[in-house]
Amino acid sequence: MPDTVSVIRDDLRKRRKQKQRQRSIRWVQGLWRSFALIGIASGAVWLTTRPEWVLYSSEQIEIEGNTSLSVSTVRELIPLDYPQSLLSLKPQRLEQEIETEGPIAEAIVTRHLLPPSLSVQVQERLPVARSVAPISPQTKGNASQQGYLDEQGNWLPETAYREVTDEITLPTLEVIGIRAIQIEQWEQSYPVLQRSPVKIFSVDWQDSNNLKLNTANGQFHLGSDLAQLEEQLVAIAKLATLDEKIIPNNIDYVDLSDPNQPIIKARIASKEAP
């Protein structure tokens, strides 16, 4: 019996020593991890503050892809504070921030360490028509903020172009009553409208079943079938060449829902007061 007790005591002593040894090893490992993390953090700080890997001004940013905006204007649109460490800079986040600026539709940012610089390739977003914010279920038809549409139907407020009006020609074409669900139709129809032989002053989308154009040749109602828009624009140009004996000068509008059979709607003469 005493032998059994001594064996148990010896076994317990061995386990205690083993646990103490394991705790010591874990403590040393934790200490080394802490030193390693401190070293990595210190190294990262040292690297990011190296003077040869820092942007000191926007002159170290190379701009590519701009056609209407000047290099200096695009540089001003890049939201960076100087001095700026290249290694701490996150290209994807910077791209997103640049793309929130009005005139820039897309940006690709590339870092260069030797020499320290940035390359920013941009695609400009140019306005092609004046319009209030497209009507959507959220606006409930009360959209009133003035702004601009680009070719793809992206809408931006006037403030987006306030700083670049000297470099971008703002459009005179006006789009009235466009809804968010009609943006795809705008994207398809704008290239056709752009080729119009007759100057177009406004595109009225208030009646979704009847697109109306105000042109240099008068008012035209085109219906809802935009597939025949190009044919309708040709018909508008032809009507302008007809004699006043055929086309009276007191026209209210011309219905071109069938471009082969235009229907002229004349103004109703108001009776003079006795």
C-alpha positions, 0 to 999 in steps of 0.5 A: 500500500505505501508503495502505491501511494508513493507511485501516485505522488510521483505521478502527480509531481511529474504532471505538475512539472509537465504543466509548469513546463507547458505554461512556461513554453506558452508564456515564452511563445506569447512573449515572442508573438508580442515582440514579433507583432511590435516589430511588424507594426514598427516596421510598417510605420517605418515603411509607410513614413519613408520619404521616398514612398510618400506623395507630397503634392498632386504633381506626382499624380499622372492622369490618363483618359481625360478628354474634356477636363484638364489634368489639373482639374482631375487632380483637384477631384482626387480626395487626398491629403498631402503628404500621403504615404503610398503604402497606406493608400488603398487604391480600390477605396480611392477609386470609389471616392473619385467615382462619386465626383460628378464628372468622373464615371470610372477611375483606375488607380495604380501605385508606383514606388519608384519613383513614388507616384500614382497613375489615375486612368479616368472615364469622364461623365459628360452631361447631355441633357438638363433634367430634374431627378428622375421620378421614382416611387421614392420621390412620389412624383415630387422630384424638383432638384435640377441636374443633368443626365448623361448618355447612360441615364445617370443623373447628377445634380447641378452642383456636380458640374459647378466647378468645371463649367469652364471646361464642359459645355453644358447641354441645352436639351431638356428632358421633362418628366422622365421616370426611373423605369424609363432610363433604359429607354433614354439610353437606347433613344438618345443616340437616335435623337443625337442624329436628328436632322432637326434641332430638338429643344426638349423631350417630354416624357410626362405621358409614358404612352406618348413621347413628345418632342419640341423641335425647331419645326414645332411640336410632335407627338410620337406615341409609345413605340420608340422602335420607329423613332428614327423614322419619325425624325426623318418625317419631321425633317420632311414636313419642314420642307412642305409649303404652308398651303399644305401645312398651315401655320396655326399648328398645335402639334403633329401626331406622328405615332404613324410616321407614314400618316402624320395627323395635323392638329390645328389650334382652335381659333378663340372667338373674339369678345363682342 
